[in-house]
Amino acid sequence: MTEDLEGFLDSSLTDVEEAVRKAAAAEVMPRFRQLADHEIVEKNGPHDLVTVADRRAEEHLTASLTALLPGSVVVGEEGVHADPAKLDALHGDAPVWIVDPVDGTRQFVHGDPGFCTLVALARRGRVLASWTYAPALDELAVAVRGRGARVGDRELRPGAPAADRVLEIATSHPDFTTDEQKRALLGLAVDGVHPRPCGSAGLEYLAIAKGEVDAVAFSWENAWDHAAGLLLVEEAGGAHRTIAGEPFRIEGGNALPFTAARDTATVERVLGLLRAGAEG
C-alpha cells in the first residue's frame, strides 16, 4: 500500500462509510419495493437486471468518492456497461473505486432484502480496502488490507469449518456458466458438500467472513462483484484461488471457476472437487 493511500485510509475510513450509507439512503432505499415497471430493464437476460436505483446510486457514489480522494477514478458496473473502456483504469496508476451500486439487483427488484452496495479501493490491481453495506439489513462490513475485517464493531474471524460439517457452498447461476464450467461445478455434487445457487455475491462473501457459509464457487469475474468480498474474506482469515491454483485477479483473465473459502484447507478441498468435475 503506498504511503499516500495509507494516510487516506487512516483518516477517511468513516468518511467512506458515510458516503456509502448516504448513497443507499438517497437512491436505493426510497425505491426498495417501490419500483415501477419502466424503472427495471434487462441487460443480458432475465437474471441480469438494472434499475434506476443502480444508475442513480452509482452516480451518487462516483461524485462523493472522487471528491473524498482527488485524482481517483471509478470503475462501476453501470459505467462499464455503458463504456467498457472504463475497465482499463484497473491497470492504471490512479487509485480506483470499484463500485457495485446494487449487488443482488434481482433480489432488490423482487422486494427481498438480500442486496448490498459494494465499494472497494484498489491500486494497480491490489485491493486495499472494502465496504459491504446491506441497507435493508442495516449491516455494514469493512476490511482494510493488513488490518482485519469487521461488521459493525465485531471483528470477523470465523476460522475453519468443523471437521464433520457438511460444506455449504454458494455457486454461480447456470445462466452465467459455460458448459465446461458447469462440468467443473458438478464436481461439488458429492457427499459432505451442499452446493446451492448464490444470492448477492457480496452477501455470500460476508456470510463466509461471518462463518455462516463455507465457500463460494463462481464462474464470472466482474471486478465489482468480487473485489470487496474477496478482501473481506482474506482479512477474516480466508483465501481464494482459481481452478488453476492462482489468486483471483480483479483485472480479469482468470481461469474459471474460482473459489473463496473460510480457510486455505477448504479452498484446496473445493478446488479438488472442481478439478475432478472438469476432468470427469
Secondary structure, DSSP 4 states (H G I P E B T S, - for coil): --HHHHHHHHHHHHHHHHHHHHHIIIIIGGGTTT--GGGEEESSSTTSEEEHHHHHHHHHHHHHHHHHSTT-EEEEHHHHHH-GGGGGGGGSSS-EEEEEEEETHHHHHTT-S--EEEEEEEETTEEEEEEEEETTTTEEEEEETTTEEEETTEEP---SPPTTPPEEEEE--GGG--HHHHHHHHTT-STTEEEEE-S-HHHHHHHHHHTS--EEEES---HHHHHHHHHHHHHTT-EEEETTS----TTS---SSEEEESSHHHHHHHHHHHHHHHH-
